[in-house]
């Protein structure tokens, strides 16, 4: 049985047995926060449990490396929508130790793309359209600097409400231990 068949088979039982009832909540975050973190598998549940959150407590935005790559990209849009439309009043940006995006080897990624059928012509077309593929794929070398940079990108965004605290954290993906990188209460225009 394929992964998709397993998913659909389990889902029929999940719905028929009303297992969804334990997850019922509203669209608005109960703790009025949005968490932006990495898509790392070790953080699937640990990211919220280590912070003391339950289902429905906060909005969650994830991507590779918990990195805002463009000021008007989907990550920043999600954070802004969480604040302006969905009831979040604080932002938590959380990187983690031992991140796969930390010191990512772009040459290896490009080689895997080639092995899977992405040809040099495609890369050339993208380069000629203005995309620096290496920059697009690159990770970061220091998780602390990555978190600080992301906090700065949010705080200094022209569409951002300066009264919203933006916190920076780093989590250990093994133990859930947190390290404070930036206390967002220290530079907001009003204390929440």
Wavefront OBJ file of the C-alpha trace (Angstrom):
o trace
v 0.000 0.000 0.000
v 1.375 3.438 -0.953
v 1.771 6.366 1.452
v -1.235 8.107 -0.125
v -3.404 4.997 0.195
v -2.394 4.689 3.856
v -3.282 8.353 4.434
v -6.712 8.018 2.813
v -7.429 4.738 4.614
v -6.516 6.214 7.994
v -8.524 9.371 7.239
v -11.722 7.390 6.693
v -11.321 5.900 10.171
v -10.347 9.293 11.632
v -13.553 10.895 10.332
v -15.883 7.928 10.954
v -14.683 7.549 14.559
v -14.967 11.319 15.180
v -11.292 11.496 16.196
v -11.239 15.083 14.889
v -13.341 16.278 17.829
v -10.319 16.561 20.133
v -8.776 19.099 17.718
v -11.748 21.427 17.329
v -10.868 25.079 17.813
v -11.493 28.456 16.212
v -9.614 30.210 13.398
v -8.221 32.776 15.851
v -5.270 31.891 18.087
v -6.325 31.574 21.741
v -2.952 32.881 23.004
v -2.974 35.630 20.355
v 0.421 34.728 18.925
v 1.994 33.506 15.718
v 5.019 31.195 15.709
v 7.393 31.261 12.754
v 9.748 28.300 12.843
v 11.526 25.700 10.733
v 9.879 22.794 8.942
v 12.329 20.337 10.584
v 10.596 17.041 11.421
v 11.923 17.128 14.986
v 9.863 20.262 15.594
v 6.544 18.825 14.383
v 5.137 18.679 17.923
v 8.136 19.749 19.994
v 8.000 23.346 18.712
v 4.660 23.996 20.374
v 4.842 21.658 23.365
v 8.213 23.014 24.560
v 6.683 26.516 24.561
v 3.583 25.394 26.467
v 1.112 25.738 23.605
v -1.743 23.432 22.660
v -3.820 23.032 19.520
v -5.565 26.313 18.754
v -3.276 28.492 20.870
v -1.334 30.075 18.023
v -0.884 30.415 14.294
v 2.107 28.517 12.923
v 4.183 29.490 9.873
v 7.006 27.180 8.777
v 9.638 27.047 6.078
v 13.153 25.711 5.511
v 15.417 27.325 8.098
v 12.761 29.664 9.517
v 14.068 32.343 7.175
v 12.313 35.335 5.661
v 13.847 35.401 2.196
v 11.852 38.271 0.718
v 10.162 41.236 2.430
v 7.043 40.739 0.294
v 7.070 36.949 0.075
v 4.608 34.433 1.482
v 6.259 34.195 4.905
v 6.056 37.913 5.599
v 2.521 37.999 4.199
v 1.507 35.204 6.591
v 2.938 37.071 9.594
v 1.177 40.288 8.603
v -2.151 38.505 8.017
v -1.839 36.757 11.394
v -1.527 40.196 13.043
v -4.004 42.240 11.014
v -6.683 39.675 10.172
v -6.463 36.681 12.493
v -6.065 38.119 15.984
v -2.385 37.517 16.736
v -0.799 40.185 18.921
v 2.755 38.818 19.226
v 5.243 37.097 16.921
v 7.697 34.403 17.965
v 10.513 33.693 15.518
v 12.206 30.437 16.485
v 15.244 28.892 14.854
v 16.863 25.701 16.081
v 20.247 24.161 16.641
v 21.490 21.577 14.126
v 19.343 23.030 11.334
v 19.645 21.496 7.880
v 19.769 24.997 6.381
v 22.779 25.879 8.497
v 25.768 25.727 6.168
v 23.734 24.010 3.446
v 25.907 22.756 0.594
v 24.356 24.396 -2.481
v 26.585 22.377 -4.840
v 25.133 19.134 -3.439
v 21.582 20.445 -3.845
v 22.278 21.465 -7.446
v 23.817 18.040 -8.118
v 20.691 16.311 -6.748
v 18.533 18.542 -8.927
v 20.578 17.506 -11.942
v 20.255 13.824 -11.010
v 16.476 14.263 -10.820
v 16.185 15.872 -14.239
v 16.690 19.624 -13.780
v 18.970 20.418 -16.705
v 21.547 23.165 -17.208
v 19.290 24.847 -19.750
v 16.608 25.379 -17.075
v 19.188 26.837 -14.702
v 20.437 29.101 -17.480
v 16.920 30.351 -18.241
v 16.386 31.129 -14.561
v 19.729 32.937 -14.349
v 18.892 35.002 -17.436
v 15.571 35.984 -15.843
v 17.471 37.438 -12.886
v 17.344 34.588 -10.386
v 20.602 33.893 -8.576
v 19.946 30.176 -7.987
v 22.820 29.870 -5.511
v 21.508 32.731 -3.408
v 17.963 31.362 -3.695
v 19.038 27.970 -2.318
v 21.651 29.054 0.202
v 21.098 28.552 3.887
v 22.826 30.385 6.711
v 25.974 29.881 8.747
v 24.823 31.123 12.167
v 21.362 30.351 13.575
v 21.626 33.245 16.059
v 22.294 35.733 13.274
v 19.498 34.196 11.202
v 16.990 34.698 14.028
v 18.233 38.261 14.666
v 18.037 39.088 10.935
v 14.479 37.765 10.733
v 13.405 39.728 13.812
v 14.895 42.868 12.229
v 13.150 42.198 8.908
v 9.785 42.039 10.660
v 10.322 44.988 13.011
v 11.568 47.219 10.194
v 8.977 46.180 7.618
v 7.006 49.214 6.371
v 3.672 47.405 6.848
v 4.413 46.151 10.361
v 2.673 47.500 13.483
v 5.546 48.623 15.746
v 3.464 47.983 18.884
v 3.569 44.200 18.240
v 6.333 42.395 20.164
v 8.597 40.213 18.016
v 10.507 37.636 20.055
v 13.516 35.633 18.876
v 14.204 32.155 20.243
v 16.397 29.169 19.476
v 15.239 25.679 20.428
v 17.289 22.545 20.917
v 15.553 19.928 18.692
v 16.555 17.122 21.059
v 15.513 18.519 24.448
v 13.222 21.453 23.648
v 15.436 23.795 25.681
v 14.960 27.422 24.637
v 17.470 30.213 24.360
v 16.304 33.819 24.223
v 17.824 35.777 21.341
v 15.505 38.782 21.364
v 12.929 39.974 23.913
v 10.267 41.709 21.829
v 8.838 43.590 24.785
v 11.980 45.708 24.962
v 11.446 47.598 21.707
v 7.722 47.904 21.086
v 5.907 51.217 21.103
v 3.437 49.853 23.672
v 3.687 46.987 26.125
v 1.202 44.121 25.627
l 1 2 3 4 5 6 7 8 9 10 11 12 13 14 15 16 17 18 19 20 21 22 23 24 25 26 27 28 29 30 31 32 33 34 35 36 37 38 39 40 41 42 43 44 45 46 47 48 49 50 51 52 53 54 55 56 57 58 59 60 61 62 63 64 65 66 67 68 69 70 71 72 73 74 75 76 77 78 79 80 81 82 83 84 85 86 87 88 89 90 91 92 93 94 95 96 97 98 99 100 101 102 103 104 105 106 107 108 109 110 111 112 113 114 115 116 117 118 119 120 121 122 123 124 125 126 127 128 129 130 131 132 133 134 135 136 137 138 139 140 141 142 143 144 145 146 147 148 149 150 151 152 153 154 155 156 157 158 159 160 161 162 163 164 165 166 167 168 169 170 171 172 173 174 175 176 177 178 179 180 181 182 183 184 185 186 187 188 189 190 191 192
